[in-house]
Amino acid sequence: MTISMHSASVPAFQRMLGNMLQWLDKAQDHAEARRFDPNNYLGLRLAPDMLPLLKQVQIASDTAKGCVARLAGMEIPKWDDTEASLDDLRARIRKTLDFVASVPAAQIDGSEAREVVIPLRNRDPLQFTGEAYLRHWALPNFYFHATTLYALLRHAGVELGKGDYLGGN
């Protein structure tokens, strides 16, 4: 039995984006219990040269919606990166979930050989087949940024564990 491009992408994005919502809820609760502004989390970094927590969520969102749109042969939705609070980040994640759920499986399935081109700022674009793009670019990039969000919140003392990362069944 083979796995479809839709089932290899959309459910993975949905699950982890849902988990990310729960992590941000726990971060909110953690801040409120300790009486500090939950928006203090937005600028967290694990190293001085890395992007802050805010950008980790934005990039994870962009990766999920970009992957689904590219595989479906659609225009990628353009969203301004104007989030300035945990509530804004949760709204962005929900909007991402709504978008990935709106794309019919039939529009993604069969995209294994579709040409995917990723424009880059200062060099030639990356070129993939749909399957290579999903397996070697989109999913690893998405999980990198989701994991970084998790690590930033954990490092800040938010009570998260492996079960929170993996989420429910």
C-alpha positions in Angstrom: 0.0 0.0 0.0 1.3 3.4 -0.9 0.8 6.6 1.0 -0.7 9.6 -0.8 0.8 13.0 -1.0 -2.1 14.4 0.9 -2.0 11.9 3.7 1.8 12.5 4.0 1.4 16.2 4.3 -1.9 17.7 5.5 -2.4 15.4 8.6 1.2 16.0 9.7 0.8 19.7 9.5 -2.6 19.6 11.2 -1.3 17.6 14.1 1.8 19.6 14.8 0.0 23.0 14.3 -2.6 21.8 16.8 0.1 20.8 19.2 1.7 24.3 18.8 -1.6 25.9 19.8 -1.6 23.9 23.0 2.1 24.9 23.7 1.2 28.5 23.3 -1.8 28.0 25.6 0.5 26.5 28.2 2.9 29.4 27.8 0.0 31.8 28.4 -1.0 29.9 31.6 2.7 29.8 32.7 3.1 33.6 32.3 -0.2 34.4 34.0 0.6 32.1 37.0 3.9 33.9 37.4 2.4 37.3 36.7 4.4 38.4 33.8 3.4 39.5 30.3 3.1 36.4 28.1 4.3 38.5 25.1 7.8 38.4 26.7 8.1 35.0 25.0 7.9 36.6 21.5 11.6 37.6 21.5 13.1 34.5 23.0 16.1 33.0 21.2 18.2 30.0 22.0 21.3 31.7 20.4 21.9 35.4 19.5 22.1 34.6 15.7 18.7 32.8 15.5 15.3 34.1 14.8 13.0 34.8 17.8 10.0 32.7 18.8 7.7 35.0 16.9 9.4 34.2 13.6 9.5 30.4 14.4 5.7 30.3 14.4 5.4 32.5 11.3 7.9 30.3 9.4 6.2 27.1 10.5 2.9 28.5 9.3 4.4 29.7 6.0 6.0 26.3 5.4 2.7 24.4 6.0 0.6 26.7 3.8 3.3 27.0 1.2 3.8 23.3 0.9 0.1 22.5 0.6 -0.4 25.3 -2.0 2.6 24.2 -4.0 1.6 20.6 -4.0 -1.9 21.5 -5.0 -0.7 23.8 -7.8 -2.3 26.8 -6.1 -1.1 30.4 -5.4 0.4 30.5 -1.9 -1.8 32.7 0.4 0.2 35.9 1.3 -0.2 36.9 4.9 1.5 39.9 6.6 3.8 39.1 9.4 2.1 41.5 11.8 1.7 39.2 14.8 2.5 41.0 18.1 1.1 38.7 20.8 0.5 35.1 21.7 -3.1 35.6 20.7 -2.0 36.8 17.3 0.2 33.8 16.9 -2.6 31.4 17.8 -4.9 33.2 15.3 -2.2 32.7 12.6 -1.9 29.0 13.4 -5.7 28.7 13.3 -5.8 30.4 9.9 -3.1 28.0 8.7 -5.1 25.1 9.9 -8.2 26.4 8.1 -6.2 26.8 4.9 -4.6 23.4 4.8 -8.0 21.8 5.6 -9.6 23.7 2.8 -7.5 22.1 0.0 -9.1 18.9 -1.3 -7.0 15.8 -1.1 -7.6 15.1 -4.8 -5.8 18.4 -5.6 -2.7 17.3 -3.7 -2.6 13.6 -4.5 -0.7 12.9 -7.7 1.7 15.8 -7.1 4.8 13.5 -6.6 6.3 14.5 -9.9 5.0 18.1 -10.0 7.8 20.7 -10.4 8.2 22.8 -7.3 10.4 25.9 -7.5 11.5 27.7 -4.3 12.7 31.2 -5.1 15.7 32.4 -3.0 16.9 36.0 -2.5 20.5 35.9 -3.4 20.9 32.7 -5.5 19.3 30.4 -8.0 15.9 29.0 -7.0 15.7 25.5 -5.6 14.0 23.0 -7.8 12.3 19.8 -6.6 9.8 17.2 -7.6 6.7 17.3 -5.4 7.8 14.2 -3.5 11.3 15.4 -2.9 10.1 18.8 -1.9 7.7 17.3 0.7 10.2 14.8 2.1 13.4 16.7 2.0 12.5 20.4 2.3 9.0 21.2 3.5 8.6 18.6 6.3 12.1 19.0 7.7 11.8 22.8 7.6 8.4 22.7 9.3 9.5 20.4 12.1 12.7 22.4 12.6 10.7 25.6 13.4 8.0 23.7 15.4 10.8 22.0 17.5 12.5 25.3 18.0 9.3 26.8 19.3 8.9 23.9 21.7 12.6 24.2 22.8 12.2 28.0 23.4 9.1 27.5 25.6 10.7 24.6 27.5 13.8 26.7 28.1 11.6 29.5 29.4 10.2 27.1 32.0 6.9 26.2 30.4 5.9 22.8 31.5 6.0 20.8 28.3 7.1 17.2 27.8 7.4 14.7 25.0 3.7 14.0 25.1 3.0 17.6 24.4 5.3 17.5 21.4 3.9 14.3 20.0 0.3 15.2 20.8 -2.7 12.9 21.0 -3.6 10.2 18.6 
